[in-house]
């Protein structure tokens, strides 16, 4: 099927202003032609945008489709079947908000990715890490202190789907190879303490250099990369020195470490909305008091890390990392970042920067011939009003993913 968008104001993230009077033709799942002159195509479905803004679909580089509870401990007795059903609801809502591609950083497997690709489930295009890798007692170890046993069954305990415990280089090599065997697009490791894990110090550095290097070496041999959960500058520095490519969160980033990230080509994936949402709504949704206390500390440091990254030239990706019912705040990351960055840079983070992170430049986050036909039509100009990304997609009149309409209010 061909679709012809006419009279569009094109938002090209690589430019600084809208391009007036543009036409875009899609064919199948790709963009076929982009022109500042009328395009002729007799068999195409024609949509006259009448000056509405046309832009690429959004990309979120840090989500968890299986984390349907704010208190992750509640997943302990949840079967995988229920987690998958809830994930379907969460993914559809992401697409409703204009996110046509997302990177899951712990939990999603090849099965749910395949369900989206084949149309059994509705959601964004998924890039997956499989189960995140954690050391014993690390950010991904959700066992109780009274539990001296090993890992629990994934079928019976949903929390076991999120991460796996790895200690030592041989176990790390096996775990990375195993997650890649099972279809992971990238590998996720935990190299510091975290907010959602109540039993590890926030400042803790986790995994040895040898373990981190082993993960990076195996991922590189497979042709992919490693991303790491990290808050403190020490943890970030060790990870980047060992070859980790993406730093998730990075709230306590300092200038010296940022310079290292720039030199090594590492990405920062801030998730400021996660801390804002947990402060506002976490207590009522069951976040433990110890996690609420940790959250206050990382919340205060978040914007400063973005400012340091911008000043140093570190590429800043768009991530949200929201849990459960907090995921409806996914688009508020645009508003929080506006305190430190101009709208075009925030939009780039959710389009072209994230496309580079995913190694899909020219295919995602852009509107050019050969790119995926992931398109949004917006009722207004987001370069002037980032509020147009709010309200659960209410200001989006068209959402197209891979050449198929998820939403179209212009054809009546």
C-alpha positions as CSV (number, residue, x, y, z in Angstrom):
1,X,0.0,0.0,0.0
2,X,1.1,3.5,-0.8
3,X,0.2,6.6,1.4
4,X,0.9,10.1,0.2
5,X,1.1,12.9,2.8
6,X,0.6,16.3,1.2
7,X,1.0,19.9,2.3
8,X,3.0,18.9,5.4
9,X,5.3,21.0,7.6
10,X,8.1,18.6,7.9
11,X,10.0,18.4,11.2
12,X,13.4,17.0,10.3
13,X,15.3,16.5,13.5
14,X,18.6,17.2,11.8
15,X,17.4,20.7,10.9
16,X,16.4,23.6,13.1
17,X,13.2,24.8,11.5
18,X,10.2,23.2,9.9
19,X,10.2,22.7,6.1
20,X,7.0,24.0,4.6
21,X,4.9,22.5,1.8
22,X,6.5,19.1,1.8
23,X,5.1,15.8,0.4
24,X,6.1,12.3,1.6
25,X,5.2,9.0,-0.1
26,X,5.3,5.7,1.7
27,X,5.2,2.3,0.2
28,X,4.9,-0.9,2.2
29,X,6.9,-0.3,5.5
30,X,9.3,2.3,4.1
31,X,9.4,5.9,3.0
32,X,9.8,6.0,-0.8
33,X,10.0,9.7,-1.6
34,X,10.3,13.1,0.1
35,X,9.9,16.2,-1.9
36,X,9.3,20.0,-1.6
37,X,7.2,19.6,-4.8
38,X,3.9,17.7,-5.3
39,X,4.4,13.9,-5.7
40,X,2.2,12.1,-8.2
41,X,1.0,8.6,-7.3
42,X,-2.4,7.5,-8.7
43,X,-2.9,4.5,-6.4
44,X,-1.9,6.1,-3.1
45,X,-4.1,6.9,-0.3
46,X,-3.8,10.7,-0.1
47,X,-3.8,12.7,3.2
48,X,-3.9,16.5,3.0
49,X,-2.2,17.6,6.2
50,X,-3.2,21.3,5.5
51,X,0.0,22.5,7.2
52,X,0.1,20.1,10.1
53,X,3.5,19.0,11.3
54,X,4.8,15.6,10.1
55,X,7.7,14.1,12.0
56,X,9.4,10.7,12.6
57,X,8.0,8.3,15.2
58,X,9.5,8.6,18.7
59,X,12.1,6.2,20.2
60,X,12.4,5.4,23.9
61,X,15.8,3.8,24.7
62,X,15.0,2.6,28.2
63,X,11.7,0.9,29.0
64,X,10.6,-2.4,30.7
65,X,7.5,-3.8,29.1
66,X,7.3,-6.6,31.7
67,X,7.6,-4.4,34.8
68,X,3.9,-3.9,35.5
69,X,4.4,-3.1,39.2
70,X,6.1,-0.1,40.8
71,X,7.2,-2.4,43.7
72,X,9.2,-4.9,41.7
73,X,9.0,-7.4,44.6
74,X,5.3,-7.8,43.8
75,X,6.3,-9.7,40.7
76,X,7.8,-12.5,42.7
77,X,4.6,-14.6,42.6
78,X,3.3,-13.4,39.2
79,X,3.4,-15.9,36.4
80,X,4.9,-15.0,33.1
81,X,1.6,-15.4,31.3
82,X,0.1,-12.5,33.4
83,X,3.2,-10.4,32.9
84,X,2.9,-10.9,29.1
85,X,-0.8,-9.9,29.2
86,X,-0.1,-6.8,31.1
87,X,2.9,-6.0,28.8
88,X,0.4,-6.0,25.9
89,X,-1.6,-3.2,27.6
90,X,1.6,-1.2,28.4
91,X,3.0,-1.5,24.8
92,X,-0.2,-0.4,23.1
93,X,-0.2,2.7,25.4
94,X,3.4,3.5,24.3
95,X,2.3,3.4,20.7
96,X,-0.7,5.6,21.5
97,X,1.8,8.2,22.8
98,X,3.7,8.1,19.5
99,X,6.6,5.8,20.5
100,X,7.0,3.6,17.4
101,X,10.3,2.0,18.6
102,X,11.5,1.2,22.1
103,X,14.5,-0.5,23.7
104,X,13.7,-2.8,26.5
105,X,16.6,-2.9,29.0
106,X,15.7,-6.0,31.0
107,X,12.9,-8.6,30.8
108,X,11.4,-8.7,27.3
109,X,12.3,-11.8,25.4
110,X,12.2,-12.8,21.7
111,X,8.7,-14.2,22.1
112,X,7.1,-10.9,22.9
113,X,9.2,-9.2,20.3
114,X,8.0,-11.8,17.8
115,X,4.4,-11.3,18.9
116,X,4.6,-7.6,18.1
117,X,6.4,-8.2,14.8
118,X,3.8,-10.7,13.6
119,X,0.8,-8.6,14.8
120,X,-0.4,-10.9,17.6
121,X,0.3,-8.0,19.9
122,X,0.1,-4.2,19.2
123,X,3.1,-2.2,20.3
124,X,6.2,-0.4,19.2
125,X,9.1,-2.0,17.4
126,X,11.1,-3.8,20.2
127,X,14.9,-4.0,20.7
128,X,15.5,-6.4,23.7
129,X,18.2,-7.2,26.2
130,X,16.7,-10.4,27.4
131,X,17.4,-10.8,31.2
132,X,19.7,-8.1,32.7
133,X,22.8,-9.5,34.4
134,X,23.5,-8.8,38.0
135,X,26.0,-10.0,40.6
136,X,24.9,-11.6,43.8
137,X,23.5,-8.9,46.0
138,X,23.4,-6.5,43.1
139,X,20.7,-4.3,41.6
140,X,19.1,-7.2,39.8
141,X,19.1,-9.6,42.8
142,X,15.6,-9.4,44.2
143,X,15.8,-12.4,46.6
144,X,14.9,-11.8,50.2
145,X,17.6,-11.7,52.8
146,X,16.1,-14.8,54.2
147,X,16.4,-16.7,50.9
148,X,19.6,-18.7,50.7
149,X,18.5,-20.7,47.6
150,X,19.3,-20.2,44.0
151,X,17.3,-18.5,41.2
152,X,13.5,-19.1,41.0
153,X,11.6,-20.6,38.1
154,X,10.8,-18.0,35.4
155,X,7.4,-19.6,34.7
156,X,6.3,-19.2,38.3
157,X,8.0,-16.0,39.4
158,X,7.8,-13.0,37.1
159,X,10.8,-11.3,38.8
160,X,13.0,-14.1,37.6
161,X,12.3,-13.0,34.0
162,X,13.8,-9.5,34.6
163,X,17.4,-10.5,35.6
164,X,19.8,-13.3,36.2
165,X,22.5,-13.6,38.8
166,X,26.1,-14.0,37.5
167,X,29.3,-14.2,39.4
168,X,32.8,-14.5,38.0
169,X,34.1,-14.4,34.4
170,X,33.1,-18.0,33.4
171,X,29.5,-17.4,34.5
172,X,29.5,-14.0,32.7
173,X,30.7,-15.5,29.5
174,X,28.0,-18.2,29.7
175,X,25.2,-15.7,30.6
176,X,26.1,-13.3,27.7
177,X,26.3,-16.1,25.2
178,X,23.0,-17.5,26.5
179,X,21.1,-14.2,26.3
180,X,22.4,-13.7,22.8
181,X,21.5,-17.2,21.8
182,X,17.9,-16.5,23.0
183,X,17.6,-13.5,20.8
184,X,18.9,-10.4,22.7
185,X,19.7,-7.4,20.6
186,X,22.1,-6.1,23.2
187,X,23.3,-7.0,26.7
188,X,22.4,-5.1,29.9
189,X,24.6,-5.3,33.1
190,X,24.2,-3.7,36.5
191,X,27.4,-2.0,37.6
192,X,26.0,0.0,40.6
193,X,23.3,0.1,43.2
194,X,19.9,1.3,42.3
195,X,16.6,2.8,43.5
196,X,14.2,-0.1,42.9
197,X,16.6,-2.6,44.6
198,X,16.1,-2.0,48.4
199,X,19.0,-4.1,49.6
200,X,22.1,-2.6,47.9
201,X,23.8,0.7,48.5
202,X,23.2,3.3,45.8
203,X,27.0,4.1,45.6
204,X,28.0,0.4,45.4
205,X,30.2,-0.5,42.4
206,X,29.2,-3.9,41.1
207,X,31.0,-6.5,38.9
208,X,34.7,-6.5,38.6
209,X,36.6,-5.0,35.7
210,X,37.3,-8.5,34.5
211,X,33.6,-9.5,34.6
212,X,32.6,-6.3,32.7
213,X,35.3,-6.7,30.1
214,X,34.2,-10.3,29.6
215,X,30.6,-9.2,28.9
216,X,31.8,-6.5,26.4
217,X,34.2,-8.9,24.7
218,X,31.4,-11.5,24.1
219,X,28.9,-8.9,22.9
220,X,31.4,-7.3,20.6
221,X,32.2,-10.8,19.1
222,X,28.5,-11.2,18.4
223,X,28.4,-7.8,16.7
224,X,26.5,-6.0,19.4
225,X,27.1,-3.9,22.5
226,X,26.7,-3.7,26.3
227,X,24.6,-1.1,28.2
228,X,25.0,-0.7,31.9
229,X,22.8,0.6,34.8
230,X,25.1,3.0,36.6
231,X,24.6,6.0,38.9
232,X,28.0,7.0,40.5
233,X,30.9,8.4,38.6
234,X,33.2,5.6,39.7
235,X,30.8,3.0,38.4
236,X,30.3,4.9,35.1
237,X,34.1,5.3,34.7
238,X,34.9,1.6,35.2
239,X,32.1,0.6,32.8
240,X,33.2,3.0,30.0
241,X,36.9,2.1,30.5
242,X,35.9,-1.6,29.9
243,X,34.0,-0.8,26.7
244,X,30.4,-0.3,27.8
245,X,28.6,1.7,25.2
246,X,25.5,3.1,26.9
247,X,25.2,4.4,30.5
248,X,21.7,4.1,31.8
249,X,20.7,6.9,34.3
250,X,24.2,8.3,35.1
251,X,22.8,10.8,37.6
252,X,26.1,11.4,39.4
253,X,28.1,11.9,36.3
254,X,31.0,14.3,36.7
255,X,32.9,16.4,34.1
256,X,36.0,14.1,34.1
257,X,34.0,11.0,33.5
258,X,31.9,12.8,30.8
259,X,35.1,13.6,28.9
260,X,35.9,9.9,29.0
261,X,32.5,9.0,27.7
262,X,32.9,11.5,24.8
263,X,36.3,10.1,23.9
264,X,35.0,6.5,23.9
265,X,31.8,7.3,22.0
266,X,29.5,6.3,24.9
267,X,25.9,7.4,25.2
268,X,24.1,8.8,28.3
269,X,20.5,7.6,28.7
270,X,19.0,9.8,31.4
271,X,15.6,8.7,32.8
272,X,14.6,11.8,34.8
273,X,10.9,11.2,34.6
274,X,11.3,7.9,36.6
275,X,12.4,9.8,39.7
276,X,9.9,12.6,39.3
277,X,7.1,10.1,38.9
278,X,8.2,8.0,41.9
279,X,8.4,11.1,44.1
280,X,4.9,12.1,43.1
281,X,3.2,8.8,43.0
282,X,5.6,6.0,44.2
283,X,4.3,5.9,47.8
284,X,0.7,5.3,46.9
285,X,1.7,2.6,44.4
286,X,3.8,0.6,46.9
287,X,7.4,1.8,46.4
288,X,9.3,0.8,49.7
289,X,10.5,3.6,52.0
290,X,14.1,2.8,51.4
291,X,13.6,3.2,47.6
292,X,11.8,6.5,48.2
293,X,14.8,7.8,50.1
294,X,17.2,6.7,47.4
295,X,14.9,8.3,44.8
296,X,15.3,11.7,46.5
297,X,19.0,11.6,46.1
298,X,19.1,10.7,42.4
299,X,16.2,13.1,41.6
300,X,18.2,16.1,42.9
301,X,21.2,15.2,40.7
302,X,19.5,14.3,37.4
303,X,19.4,17.7,35.6
304,X,23.0,18.4,36.5
305,X,24.1,15.2,34.7
306,X,22.4,16.3,31.5
307,X,24.0,19.8,31.7
308,X,27.5,18.2,32.2
309,X,26.9,15.8,29.3
310,X,25.7,18.6,27.0
311,X,28.7,20.8,27.9
312,X,31.1,18.0,27.3
313,X,29.6,16.7,24.0
314,X,28.3,13.4,25.2
315,X,25.3,12.2,23.1
316,X,22.2,12.3,25.2
317,X,19.6,9.7,24.4
318,X,15.9,9.6,25.5
319,X,14.8,7.1,28.1
320,X,12.0,6.9,30.7
321,X,12.5,3.7,32.8
322,X,9.0,3.9,34.3
323,X,7.5,1.0,36.2
324,X,3.9,-0.2,36.2
325,X,1.2,2.5,36.3
326,X,3.9,5.2,36.2
327,X,4.4,4.4,32.6
328,X,1.6,6.9,31.6
329,X,4.2,9.6,32.4
330,X,6.5,8.4,29.6
331,X,6.2,11.7,27.6
332,X,6.8,14.0,30.6
333,X,10.5,13.4,30.1
334,X,10.2,16.1,27.3
335,X,9.0,18.6,29.8
336,X,11.6,17.8,32.5
337,X,14.5,18.1,30.1
338,X,13.2,21.4,28.9
339,X,14.6,22.9,32.1
340,X,18.1,22.2,30.7
341,X,17.8,21.7,26.9
342,X,16.0,23.4,24.0
343,X,13.1,21.5,22.3
344,X,15.0,20.5,19.1
345,X,17.7,18.8,21.2
346,X,15.1,16.9,23.2
347,X,13.3,15.8,20.0
348,X,16.7,14.7,18.5
349,X,17.3,12.6,21.6
350,X,14.1,10.7,20.9
351,X,14.8,10.4,17.2
352,X,18.2,10.7,15.6
353,X,20.3,10.2,18.7
354,X,18.4,7.0,19.7
355,X,18.6,5.8,16.1
356,X,22.4,6.1,16.4
357,X,22.3,4.3,19.7
358,X,20.4,1.4,18.1
359,X,22.8,1.5,15.1
360,X,19.8,2.1,12.8
361,X,20.8,5.5,11.4
362,X,18.8,6.3,8.2
363,X,16.2,3.7,9.1
364,X,14.7,5.0,12.4
365,X,14.2,8.5,13.8
366,X,14.2,10.2,10.3
367,X,12.0,10.8,7.3
368,X,14.0,10.0,4.2
369,X,13.9,7.5,1.3
370,X,14.6,4.0,2.7
371,X,13.7,4.8,6.3
372,X,10.9,2.9,8.1
373,X,7.6,4.6,7.6
374,X,7.2,5.5,11.2
375,X,5.4,8.8,11.1
376,X,3.5,11.2,13.4
377,X,1.1,14.0,12.4
378,X,0.9,16.6,15.2
379,X,-1.8,19.3,15.8
380,X,0.7,22.1,16.5
381,X,4.4,22.8,16.5
382,X,6.4,20.8,19.1
383,X,9.4,23.1,18.5
384,X,7.4,25.7,20.3
385,X,5.3,23.5,22.6
386,X,6.5,20.2,24.0
387,X,3.2,19.9,25.7
388,X,1.9,18.5,22.4
389,X,3.6,15.2,23.3
390,X,1.5,15.0,26.5
391,X,-2.0,13.7,27.2
392,X,-1.5,10.2,26.0
393,X,-1.3,11.0,22.3
394,X,-4.3,13.3,22.2
395,X,-2.5,15.8,20.0
396,X,-1.4,13.2,17.4
397,X,-3.9,12.9,14.6
398,X,-1.8,10.2,12.8
399,X,0.4,7.5,14.2
400,X,2.0,5.2,11.5
401,X,4.4,2.4,12.3
402,X,6.1,0.5,9.5
403,X,3.6,1.9,6.9
404,X,0.5,0.8,8.8
405,X,-1.8,3.2,10.6
406,X,-2.2,2.7,14.3
407,X,-4.2,5.9,14.4
408,X,-5.7,8.1,11.7
409,X,-8.2,10.8,12.4
410,X,-7.7,12.6,9.1
411,X,-9.5,10.0,7.0
412,X,-13.2,10.0,7.8
